[in-house]
Amino acid sequence: MGAARWCVVTGASTGIGRASVLALDRAGFRVFAGVRQAAAGDALRAEASERLEPVLLDVTDEGQVAAARERVSEAVGDAGLAGLMNNAGIAVNAPMEFIPIADLRRQLEVNVVGQVAVTQAFLPLLRRAKGRIVFTGSTSGFLTLPLAGPYSMSKHSIESMADALRMELRPWGIHVAVLRPGAIATPIWEKALSEGDEFLEQSSADLQELYGGLIGGMREAAVELAAQGSPPEAVARVAVHALTSRRPKTHYLVGKNGRLERVLSLLPARLRDYVLLKALGIK
């Protein structure tokens, strides 16, 4: 990466993004931490070095993406950008039959379209430094659970996005990697469970009759997975490796259940369905 040590991280307010920002700061990067609220940036500054600079960056807001690009460009100059960590993301879960289309659009806008928008904005700066791009994917990018269709759709898209970019950007020496965390103990679980409860309360009688049992079983499984989740620092350590190693990988499995989920994803589809549903206690 040469002397250029500037890095942008989106979704830096909590969880994996926050842990990664602090880990990169400790590794000597000058980090631009993308947050949606100024208070989150202040909290990061309190724990980091003076090198860290928060920037307001909602990946779905074209104006904020453009403003962030201008600020970063002004700071890095000809040195360019050493790294971009596309981490911003949300989790929307519901039966595909009943997912509100507006919620599905929001899921894909944040987790897919927003990633493309940010990557496009910073690629000229990455090209100057032969920088690297890291996406926070998920084991949900290759293994879909019932009710997690919208979220898995977005994470499958990240896999395709990264594959395309890795080949397209090779002539300029820009490496692209995908982190594939399993269950990680972050606020995304609590938020997803809360939104799921609200969705169920407001849902139609048909949805509750058809999918009430499945939703209840999946909720119990989600609570258990969240309790067993690895700390976000585990993902942060891997993010640092992906951005600094002389021989970075293209994909990184992270977390206690990552390898098991990868093995499950390779089973024949009907056998995989049976094993997953049985494990979840669903007939």
ZIHUHU-V334644 format. One record per backbone hydrogen bond with DSSP energy under -0.5 kcal/mol. NH is the residue of the N-H (numbers start at 1). CO is the residue of the C=O. If there is no record, write none. Layout:
BEGIN
NH	CO
NH	CO
END
This chain:
BEGIN
4	1
7	30
8	83
9	32
10	85
12	34
17	14
18	14
19	15
20	16
21	17
22	18
23	19
24	20
25	21
26	22
27	23
28	25
29	24
30	5
31	29
32	7
33	31
33	53
34	9
34	32
35	33
35	55
40	37
41	37
42	38
43	39
44	40
45	41
46	42
47	43
47	44
48	44
52	49
53	31
55	33
57	35
57	55
59	57
61	58
62	60
65	61
66	62
67	63
68	64
69	65
70	66
71	67
72	68
73	69
74	70
75	71
76	72
77	73
79	76
80	77
81	125
82	6
83	6
84	132
85	8
86	84
86	134
87	85
93	91
94	147
98	95
99	95
103	100
104	100
105	101
106	102
107	103
108	104
109	105
110	106
111	107
112	108
113	108
114	109
116	112
117	113
118	114
119	115
120	116
121	117
122	118
123	119
126	122
127	123
128	124
129	125
130	126
130	127
131	126
132	82
133	175
134	84
135	177
136	86
137	135
137	179
139	181
141	138
142	139
143	139
148	145
151	92
152	148
153	149
154	150
155	151
156	152
157	153
158	154
159	155
160	156
161	157
162	158
163	159
164	160
165	161
166	162
167	163
168	164
169	165
170	167
172	169
173	170
174	169
175	131
175	173
177	133
178	250
179	135
180	252
182	254
185	230
186	184
189	186
190	186
191	187
192	188
193	189
194	190
195	191
196	192
197	193
198	194
199	195
200	196
201	197
202	198
203	200
208	204
209	205
210	206
211	207
212	208
215	211
216	212
217	213
218	214
219	215
220	216
221	217
222	218
223	219
224	220
225	221
226	222
227	223
228	224
229	225
229	226
230	183
232	185
234	231
235	231
235	232
236	232
237	233
238	234
239	235
240	236
241	237
242	238
243	239
244	240
244	241
245	241
248	245
252	178
254	180
258	255
261	257
262	258
263	259
264	260
265	261
266	262
266	263
267	264
272	268
273	269
274	270
275	271
276	272
277	273
278	274
279	275
280	276
281	278
282	277
END
